[in-house]
Amino acid sequence: MRASIRHRGPDEGTTEVHGRCALGSQRLRVLDLETGRQPVANESGEIVAVFNGELYNYRELRESLQGHEVRGTGDTPVLPHLYEEHGLGFLERLHGMFALALWDGPRERLVLARDRLGKKPLVWTRLPDGTLAFASELKALLRLPEVARAPDLAALDAYLALGYVPGSATGILGIRRLLAGHVLVAESGSERVERWWRPEPAAPSETEAEWLERVRETVGAAVRRRLAADVPLGALLSGGIDSSIVVALMAQEGSEPVRTFTVGFADAGYDERAHARAVAGRFGTRHEEVVLEPDAAALLPRLAEAFDEPLGDEAALPLFLVCEAARSHVTVALTGDGGDESFAGYERYAAMQLAGRAARLPAGTLARAVRALPGARGERRSSLFRAARFLDVAAAPPAERYGRLMEVFPAGMRAELWDVDPRPTWELLPPATGDLTGLQLVDVATYLPGDLLPKADIASMAHSLELRSPLLDHDVLALGLALPDGLKLKGREGKQALRRAFADLLPPEVAGRGKAGFGVPLAAWFRGDLRELAADVLLADDGLFRRAPVERLLAEHAEGTADHGHRLWCLVMLALWQRAHLR
């Protein structure tokens, strides 16, 4: 099991048995390089723990443990002592990202816990003999011969709907994720899972100026907390506003130039390098670029091997590669992930509000008219395609709209693809209306832990690189949730508070930009280099899907009558996942 996740911690590995509990760990040395060995224990050795992640308030926690002998100088050794002092309430005192396992020997109690937002993964299962097994990645559990590799078809159908597996399912029957902000306690032959944290808005401010000052202070403090490391540290820079703010604040705090890394494409429509260079030049960073040539066919099996839970987010590929490049220079990198959730940056939030107003129009009729226009079924990023999609959403009942905005394959297409009774996409998500805070909370509960955070963790830890996300600090999120709507969204432009709070720091060409990230030219790839791979993988005799609907998707895309690039990516990655992890 340890060997299968050595990439997460190549510097040191241990296995220890404590009564009925065996604990294994692989360590990436970031803090307390010499004496930070795991597992860690209390003075008597009866309470032991292993830990993946970082505690940013570990110095304060060490100071609070007067009378305890806390080993070393880093964060992990505080855990058994905090548990002694506070029981399960110790989790509320942790400020950071983590997955942990703690064994309480006298009680014969196992405690598994994840951080508030789910930045670090943890999966678990019960074996036929009753043994509870757990790991950071699913591939470690698959090393156990007792684990059956049976696909969870309901979970995979939800993957086709959303591009990720939502909730506690993993894609394999019997293996569960521990949800973000939850703790599992196993004792007396059974387990219980409880929620130990839920997102709540911060206290309000009186004036707009006070709100913006709080944004500057809270985001700045979150960045400073994440600069603690005894190893080289840098940042992933996309050229968008979120990562640019993080780099700007890092540059203010350090005496040495920040190491920054970005990825680019030959396709100018997807290439963010010019914007990233503007930010790098503004702050004098030591900047590295990775140019992604369309040799994706050779890279996809590597990606599928790394992602042992199905994920259809194509941005995983450039992220995987930029992390590989960054690891040659640094061990830790900060990112701009979370700006859209914390500060309401997604364009779909504006779409939800507009859909409520457009519902008074004959939206369905207008959608059909727009779709009949030349080019409306082409490139997904085209104005006509987006207009038709929006009108479809506006024509739907209010309860279904957010699901329509998020879905990859509607239920009807899924029913054609394979022999599973599909649930409507909107039923897979919590209720969502046009309320901005409510929409943020839906994404924090679903898209963030189901897609964005696993993507970041697996793509980076595959190369032994630790990513840190200051805009997903829980204090930053609480502040972002509390902001008045006017400081979240103006017209179609989100993240108003973040933009205004840091406008003076950024180059003008970056400060006014819309959403940016590591996008991928899938439409061109599936008409070029990936066309043959997609056909080979999806039309194989042992495939999951019916041949006729897959052939239709491939043909429509190749002919340019529709842009199925994202759908084809989701299907190909699921088929490659099946080959890599179910066989």
Residue pairs with C-beta under 8 A, 6 or more apart in sequence:
1 24
1 135
1 140
1 141
1 143
1 144
2 13
2 15
2 24
2 25
2 26
2 140
3 143
4 137
4 139
4 140
4 142
4 143
5 26
5 135
5 136
5 137
5 139
5 140
6 13
6 26
7 461
7 462
7 463
7 464
8 26
8 28
8 52
8 136
8 137
8 461
8 464
9 25
9 26
9 27
9 28
9 52
9 464
10 26
10 28
10 464
11 27
11 28
11 29
12 26
12 27
12 29
12 37
12 38
13 24
13 25
13 26
13 27
14 24
14 25
14 27
14 37
14 38
14 39
15 22
15 23
15 24
16 22
16 23
16 39
16 48
17 23
18 48
18 103
18 105
19 103
19 105
19 108
20 108
21 48
21 103
21 105
21 110
23 39
23 48
23 50
23 101
23 103
24 50
25 38
25 39
25 50
25 51
25 52
27 36
27 37
27 38
28 331
28 464
28 466
29 36
29 230
29 231
29 331
30 54
30 229
30 230
30 231
30 331
30 332
30 466
31 54
31 58
31 73
31 74
31 75
31 228
31 229
31 230
32 72
32 73
32 74
32 75
32 230
33 230
33 231
35 71
35 72
35 73
35 74
36 72
36 74
36 76
36 77
38 49
38 50
38 51
38 76
39 48
39 49
39 50
40 48
40 49
40 50
40 51
40 71
40 76
40 77
40 79
40 80
41 47
41 48
41 49
41 80
42 48
42 68
42 80
42 81
42 84
43 68
43 69
46 104
46 105
46 106
47 80
47 83
47 84
47 102
47 103
47 104
47 105
48 80
48 102
48 103
48 105
49 76
49 79
49 80
49 83
49 100
49 101
49 102
49 103
50 100
50 101
51 75
51 76
51 79
51 98
51 99
51 100
51 101
52 98
52 99
52 100
52 120
52 136
53 96
53 97
53 98
53 99
53 100
53 115
53 119
53 120
54 75
54 96
54 97
54 98
54 226
54 228
54 466
54 468
55 61
55 75
55 76
55 78
55 94
55 95
55 96
55 98
56 95
56 96
56 225
56 226
56 228
57 93
57 94
57 95
57 96
57 225
58 74
58 75
58 78
58 96
61 75
61 78
61 82
61 93
61 94
62 70
62 78
65 78
65 81
65 82
65 85
68 81
68 84
70 77
70 78
70 81
71 77
75 96
79 90
79 100
79 102
80 102
82 90
82 93
82 94
83 90
83 102
83 104
83 111
86 93
88 111
88 183
88 185
88 196
91 113
91 183
91 196
91 197
92 196
92 197
94 115
95 225
95 474
96 115
97 115
97 117
97 119
97 120
97 468
97 469
98 113
98 114
98 115
98 119
98 120
99 112
99 113
99 114
99 115
99 120
99 121
99 122
99 136
99 178
100 111
100 112
100 113
101 110
101 111
101 112
101 134
102 110
102 111
102 113
103 109
103 110
103 111
104 110
104 111
107 187
108 187
108 188
109 185
109 186
109 187
110 132
110 184
110 185
110 186
110 187
111 183
111 184
111 185
112 122
112 124
112 134
112 178
112 183
112 184
112 186
113 122
113 178
113 182
113 183
113 184
113 196
114 120
114 121
114 122
114 178
114 179
114 180
114 181
114 182
114 183
115 180
115 181
116 180
116 181
116 197
116 199
116 474
117 180
117 181
117 444
117 448
117 449
117 453
117 472
117 474
117 477
118 179
118 180
118 181
118 448
118 449
118 453
119 453
119 456
119 457
119 469
119 472
120 136
120 457
121 136
121 137
121 177
121 454
121 457
121 458
122 134
122 135
122 136
122 177
122 178
123 134
123 135
123 136
123 137
123 138
123 141
123 170
123 175
123 176
123 177
123 178
124 132
124 133
124 134
124 135
124 141
124 175
124 176
124 178
124 184
125 132
125 133
125 134
125 141
125 147
125 174
125 175
125 176
126 132
126 133
126 174
127 133
127 144
127 146
127 147
128 146
129 146
130 189
131 146
132 186
132 191
133 141
133 144
133 147
134 141
134 178
135 141
137 308
137 458
138 170
138 172
138 175
138 308
138 309
138 581
139 308
139 581
141 147
141 175
142 149
142 308
142 581
147 172
147 174
147 175
148 173
148 174
149 172
149 581
149 582
149 583
150 172
150 173
150 174
151 171
151 172
151 173
151 544
151 578
151 582
152 169
152 170
152 171
152 172
152 173
153 420
154 169
154 420
154 423
155 165
155 169
155 170
155 171
156 165
156 171
156 310
156 420
156 544
156 574
157 414
157 418
157 420
157 422
157 423
158 165
158 166
158 167
158 169
158 423
158 428
159 165
159 171
159 310
159 312
159 570
159 574
160 408
160 409
160 414
160 417
160 422
160 570
160 571
160 574
161 407
161 408
161 409
161 410
161 411
161 414
161 422
161 423
161 425
161 428
162 406
162 407
162 408
162 425
162 428
162 429
162 446
162 450
162 451
163 311
163 312
163 313
163 408
163 451
163 566
163 570
164 310
164 311
164 312
164 313
164 447
164 450
164 451
164 454
165 171
165 309
165 310
165 450
166 428
166 429
166 446
166 450
167 177
167 179
167 450
168 176
168 177
168 178
168 179
169 176
169 177
170 176
170 177
170 309
171 309
171 310
171 577
172 581
172 582
178 184
178 193
179 193
179 195
179 449
180 449
180 453
181 195
181 196
181 197
181 198
182 193
182 194
182 195
182 196
183 193
183 194
183 196
184 191
184 192
184 193
185 191
185 192
185 194
197 474
199 441
199 444
199 474
199 477
199 478
199 481
200 478
200 481
201 437
201 478
201 481
201 482
202 475
202 478
202 479
202 481
202 482
203 482
204 482
205 211
205 214
208 487
211 483
211 484
211 487
211 497
212 487
212 497
212 500
212 501
213 501
214 479
215 479
215 497
215 498
215 501
216 501
216 502
218 473
218 475
218 476
218 479
219 245
219 249
219 470
219 471
219 476
219 498
219 501
219 502
220 249
221 475
222 470
222 471
222 473
222 475
222 476
223 246
223 249
223 250
223 253
223 334
223 470
224 249
224 253
225 470
225 473
226 334
226 468
226 470
227 233
227 250
227 253
227 254
229 331
229 332
231 330
231 331
231 332
232 259
232 329
232 330
232 331
232 332
233 259
233 330
233 331
233 332
233 333
233 334
234 258
234 259
234 260
234 261
234 326
234 329
234 330
234 332
234 333
234 334
235 243
235 246
235 247
235 250
235 258
235 259
235 260
235 261
235 285
235 333
235 334
235 335
236 243
236 260
236 261
236 262
236 319
236 322
236 323
236 326
236 333
236 334
236 335
236 336
236 467
237 243
237 244
237 247
237 260
237 261
237 262
237 276
237 279
237 280
237 285
237 287
238 262
238 272
238 275
238 276
238 336
238 516
238 517
238 518
239 262
239 272
239 273
239 274
239 275
239 276
239 277
239 278
239 279
239 510
239 513
239 516
240 272
240 275
240 336
240 510
240 513
240 515
240 516
240 517
241 336
241 339
241 495
241 498
241 499
241 502
241 506
241 510
241 511
241 513
241 516
242 336
242 337
242 338
242 339
242 340
242 345
242 471
242 495
242 498
243 279
243 335
243 336
244 279
244 336
244 506
244 507
244 510
245 336
245 339
245 498
245 502
245 505
245 506
246 334
246 335
246 336
246 470
246 471
247 258
247 260
247 279
247 280
247 283
247 285
247 334
248 279
248 282
248 283
248 502
248 505
248 506
249 470
249 505
250 258
250 334
251 257
251 258
251 283
251 284
251 285
257 284
257 285
257 286
258 283
258 285
258 286
259 285
259 286
259 288
259 326
259 329
259 330
260 276
260 279
260 280
260 285
260 286
260 287
260 288
261 287
261 288
261 289
261 290
261 322
261 325
261 326
261 329
261 333
262 272
262 273
262 276
262 287
262 288
262 289
262 290
262 322
263 272
263 289
263 290
263 291
263 292
263 318
263 319
263 321
263 322
263 518
264 271
264 272
264 273
264 289
264 290
264 291
264 292
265 271
265 291
265 292
265 520
265 521
266 291
266 293
266 294
267 521
267 524
269 381
269 521
270 519
270 520
270 521
272 516
272 517
272 518
272 519
273 289
275 509
275 510
275 513
275 516
276 287
276 289
277 287
278 507
278 509
278 510
279 285
279 506
279 507
279 510
280 287
282 506
282 507
288 325
288 326
288 329
290 318
290 321
290 322
290 325
292 317
292 318
292 321
294 521
294 524
294 525
294 528
294 529
294 530
295 529
296 317
296 525
296 529
296 530
297 529
297 530
297 532
297 533
299 317
299 320
299 321
300 317
300 530
300 533
300 572
300 573
300 576
301 576
301 580
302 320
303 316
303 317
303 320
303 573
303 576
304 573
304 576
304 577
304 579
304 580
304 581
305 580
306 320
306 458
306 459
306 462
307 316
307 454
307 458
307 573
307 577
308 458
308 577
308 580
308 581
309 454
309 577
310 573
310 574
310 577
311 451
311 454
311 455
311 458
311 573
312 408
312 566
312 569
312 570
312 573
312 574
313 451
313 452
313 455
314 520
314 522
314 566
314 569
315 455
315 517
315 518
315 519
315 520
316 455
316 458
316 459
317 520
318 518
318 520
319 455
319 456
319 459
319 460
319 518
320 459
320 462
320 463
322 518
323 333
323 459
323 460
323 462
323 463
323 465
323 467
324 462
324 463
326 333
326 463
326 465
327 463
327 464
327 465
330 465
331 464
331 465
331 466
332 465
332 466
332 467
332 468
333 460
333 465
333 466
333 467
333 468
334 467
334 468
334 469
334 470
335 456
335 467
335 468
335 469
336 469
336 471
337 452
337 453
337 456
337 467
337 469
337 471
337 472
338 448
338 452
338 469
338 471
338 472
338 476
338 477
339 345
339 471
339 495
339 498
340 346
340 443
340 494
340 495
340 515
341 440
341 443
341 444
341 447
341 448
341 452
341 472
341 477
341 480
342 440
342 471
342 472
342 476
342 477
342 479
342 480
342 481
343 471
343 480
343 483
343 488
343 494
343 495
343 496
343 497
343 498
344 436
344 439
344 440
344 480
344 483
344 488
344 489
344 494
344 495
345 494
345 495
345 498
345 515
346 439
346 443
346 494
346 515
347 492
347 494
347 514
347 515
348 402
348 405
348 406
348 439
349 436
349 439
349 440
349 488
349 489
349 494
350 489
350 491
350 492
350 493
350 494
351 390
351 393
351 405
352 401
352 402
352 405
352 432
352 433
352 434
352 439
353 434
353 436
353 489
354 390
354 394
355 390
355 393
355 394
355 401
355 434
356 398
356 434
358 390
358 391
358 394
359 394
359 395
359 398
361 394
363 391
363 392
363 394
363 395
364 391
364 392
364 395
366 391
367 388
367 391
367 392
367 395
370 376
370 384
370 387
370 388
370 391
371 377
371 388
373 384
375 382
375 384
375 385
376 382
376 384
376 385
376 387
376 388
377 385
377 561
377 562
377 563
378 384
378 385
378 560
378 561
378 562
378 563
379 385
379 523
379 563
380 386
380 523
380 563
380 565
380 566
385 563
389 405
392 404
393 401
393 404
393 405
394 401
396 404
398 433
399 426
399 431
400 424
400 425
400 426
401 426
401 432
402 426
402 429
402 432
402 439
402 442
403 424
403 425
403 426
403 427
403 428
403 429
403 432
404 425
404 426
406 425
406 429
406 447
407 425
408 566
408 567
408 570
409 417
409 567
409 570
410 425
411 422
411 423
411 424
411 425
413 549
414 420
414 422
415 421
415 422
416 546
416 549
417 545
417 546
417 549
417 550
418 544
418 545
418 546
429 442
429 446
430 441
430 442
430 445
430 446
432 438
432 439
432 442
433 439
436 485
436 488
436 489
437 481
440 480
440 481
441 481
444 477
448 472
456 467
456 469
457 467
460 466
460 467
470 476
480 488
480 497
483 497
486 496
487 496
487 497
487 500
488 494
488 495
488 496
488 497
489 496
490 496
493 499
493 514
494 515
499 511
499 512
502 511
503 511
522 530
522 565
522 566
522 568
522 569
523 557
523 563
523 565
525 565
526 534
526 557
526 558
526 564
526 565
526 568
526 569
527 557
527 558
527 560
530 568
530 572
531 554
531 558
533 572
534 554
534 568
534 571
534 572
535 554
537 543
537 572
537 575
537 576
538 545
538 550
538 554
538 568
538 571
538 572
538 575
539 547
539 550
539 551
540 575
543 550
543 575
544 574
544 575
544 578
545 571
550 571
553 564
553 567
553 568
553 571
554 564
554 568
556 562
556 564
557 563
557 564
557 565
557 568
